Amino acid sequence: MSEFIKAALVRALRTVAQTAVATIGTSAVLSAVDWKMVASASVLAGILSILTSIATGLPEVTPGPEIDDGHPPA
C-alpha cells in the first residue's frame, strides 16, 4: 500500500471519529442519539476526506520525483 493511501486512510478515519464524536455530542442524553444519523454523517465525512486528499494532496506525504515532460522548468 502506498504512503499516500495509508496517510489518506488515517486522515479519513480521524475525520470519521471526529464527526461521530461531534454528532453524538449534540444530543442531551445518550438515549437520544440518532445512531443512523451519526453513522451517515461519519461515513460521508470520511468519503469527503478521501476525495479532498485526492484533489489537494496531503502535506504529510512528501511529493514524489518530478516527471520530465520534456519542457524546461518555468
Backbone bond lengths (Angstrom), bond angles and torsions (degrees), N, CA, C in turn:
res aa  C-N    CA-C-N  psi(-1)  N-CA   C-N-CA  omega(-1)  CA-C   N-CA-C  phi
1 M - - - 1.458 - - 1.536 107.37 -
2 S 1.308 115.54 134.62 1.457 119.42 -176.30 1.534 111.14 -72.30
3 E 1.333 114.25 159.76 1.464 120.50 179.15 1.525 110.88 -60.75
4 F 1.342 117.26 -38.24 1.457 121.36 179.51 1.525 111.00 -62.41
5 I 1.323 117.03 -47.22 1.474 120.61 -178.19 1.524 110.60 -62.42
6 K 1.337 116.38 -43.66 1.468 119.48 178.67 1.527 110.89 -60.50
7 A 1.336 116.67 -46.74 1.466 120.52 -178.89 1.525 111.10 -64.45
8 A 1.337 117.33 -40.55 1.465 120.95 179.61 1.530 110.92 -65.08
9 L 1.332 117.08 -40.18 1.469 119.98 179.67 1.527 111.38 -68.97
10 V 1.326 117.46 -39.17 1.465 120.20 177.25 1.523 109.77 -62.97
11 R 1.334 116.09 -44.69 1.465 120.20 179.33 1.537 110.15 -62.65
12 A 1.326 117.55 -43.25 1.465 121.00 -179.92 1.531 110.97 -64.16
13 L 1.331 117.17 -41.23 1.465 120.54 178.93 1.524 111.31 -62.64
14 R 1.324 116.36 -41.38 1.471 119.83 176.34 1.527 110.95 -62.66
15 T 1.319 116.26 -40.91 1.465 120.64 179.33 1.520 110.71 -64.01
16 V 1.337 116.87 -42.02 1.464 121.03 178.02 1.533 110.05 -60.43
17 A 1.324 116.45 -46.13 1.471 120.08 -179.38 1.528 111.26 -64.06
18 Q 1.324 117.22 -43.20 1.464 120.35 179.50 1.523 111.24 -63.18
19 T 1.323 116.39 -40.72 1.461 120.29 179.25 1.525 110.81 -65.73
20 A 1.331 116.63 -41.35 1.469 119.98 178.48 1.523 110.65 -62.20
21 V 1.327 117.08 -45.58 1.463 120.53 179.65 1.530 110.63 -61.61
22 A 1.330 116.10 -44.62 1.466 119.70 -179.29 1.528 111.41 -65.29
23 T 1.318 117.15 -40.48 1.468 120.74 -178.30 1.520 110.92 -70.45
24 I 1.323 116.94 -40.94 1.472 120.30 177.34 1.528 109.67 -64.55
25 G 1.331 116.04 -36.85 1.461 120.52 -178.02 1.517 114.65 -67.31
26 T 1.318 117.76 -12.66 1.461 119.66 179.32 1.527 112.58 -79.38
27 S 1.329 117.02 -12.95 1.468 120.60 179.17 1.521 110.17 -88.56
28 A 1.308 115.39 146.11 1.469 120.26 -179.04 1.526 111.26 -71.74
29 V 1.327 116.71 -38.64 1.466 121.41 179.32 1.529 109.07 -134.95
30 L 1.328 116.52 156.13 1.458 121.79 -176.52 1.529 112.19 -59.48
31 S 1.327 117.41 -33.29 1.460 119.95 -178.85 1.530 112.36 -71.07
32 A 1.347 117.05 -15.17 1.467 120.68 -179.43 1.531 112.70 -93.22
33 V 1.331 117.48 2.35 1.466 120.76 -178.15 1.527 109.55 -70.90
34 D 1.310 116.45 129.04 1.463 121.78 174.39 1.529 107.30 -88.28
35 W 1.341 116.65 94.47 1.458 122.34 -172.11 1.521 112.56 -64.63
36 K 1.334 117.27 -31.30 1.468 119.23 177.09 1.526 110.12 -65.60
37 M 1.328 116.55 -39.87 1.459 120.41 178.52 1.529 110.44 -67.45
38 V 1.323 117.38 -40.01 1.460 121.16 178.16 1.525 109.92 -60.48
39 A 1.327 116.61 -47.90 1.462 120.82 -179.82 1.524 111.17 -63.75
40 S 1.309 116.61 -45.36 1.461 121.12 -178.84 1.519 112.09 -62.22
41 A 1.319 116.96 -48.44 1.464 121.13 -179.95 1.524 111.03 -64.56
42 S 1.319 117.36 -38.55 1.457 121.53 -178.91 1.523 111.72 -68.09
43 V 1.325 117.11 -44.20 1.462 120.64 178.29 1.528 110.20 -64.18
44 L 1.310 116.80 -43.81 1.468 120.28 178.34 1.529 110.58 -60.31
45 A 1.318 117.51 -42.77 1.462 120.93 178.37 1.526 111.20 -61.75
46 G 1.333 117.00 -39.43 1.465 120.81 177.70 1.517 112.17 -64.22
47 I 1.326 116.55 -42.48 1.464 121.15 177.89 1.519 110.39 -63.52
48 L 1.321 116.53 -45.30 1.467 120.19 178.45 1.524 111.62 -62.71
49 S 1.321 117.59 -36.06 1.452 121.25 177.89 1.531 110.73 -63.61
50 I 1.316 116.87 -44.78 1.470 120.44 179.47 1.520 110.43 -64.35
51 L 1.327 117.52 -44.48 1.465 120.40 179.11 1.523 111.50 -63.22
52 T 1.330 117.30 -38.77 1.463 120.89 177.28 1.529 110.52 -64.98
53 S 1.327 116.73 -40.47 1.462 120.26 178.14 1.522 111.35 -62.24
54 I 1.319 116.37 -40.09 1.465 120.56 178.61 1.524 110.26 -66.87
55 A 1.318 116.38 -42.58 1.467 120.59 -175.28 1.523 113.12 -73.34
56 T 1.327 117.26 -36.24 1.466 119.81 -172.64 1.512 114.34 -114.83
57 G 1.309 118.06 -9.51 1.457 120.37 -177.44 1.515 111.18 84.73
58 L 1.339 114.76 178.13 1.457 121.10 -178.61 1.517 109.50 -128.05
59 P 1.334 117.90 127.26 1.461 118.89 179.83 1.527 113.23 -66.14
60 E 1.341 117.46 -21.85 1.465 120.62 179.71 1.525 112.38 -69.88
61 V 1.314 115.77 -25.09 1.461 120.80 -175.13 1.525 108.58 -99.11
62 T 1.310 115.66 123.09 1.456 118.56 178.58 1.518 109.25 -71.18
63 P 1.310 117.42 141.19 1.463 119.18 -179.14 1.517 111.07 -64.33
64 G 1.307 114.66 147.15 1.458 121.12 178.79 1.510 110.77 -74.12
65 P 1.323 116.52 -179.89 1.472 119.89 179.14 1.521 111.07 -63.08
66 E 1.326 115.14 146.47 1.461 120.59 178.31 1.530 109.55 -65.25
67 I 1.312 115.84 144.99 1.460 121.06 176.70 1.518 107.23 -94.31
68 D 1.330 115.71 126.42 1.458 120.68 -179.25 1.517 108.78 -80.97
69 D 1.346 116.23 112.65 1.461 120.32 179.52 1.527 112.15 -96.95
70 G 1.323 116.52 6.40 1.445 120.48 178.08 1.513 114.53 89.66
71 H 1.322 117.20 -5.63 1.463 121.53 179.73 1.529 109.20 -99.26
72 P 1.324 117.50 145.80 1.470 119.01 176.58 1.528 110.23 -67.13
73 P 1.322 117.02 153.04 1.477 119.35 179.25 1.513 111.26 -62.66
74 A 1.324 115.04 148.50 1.467 120.18 -178.98 1.493 111.86 -77.72
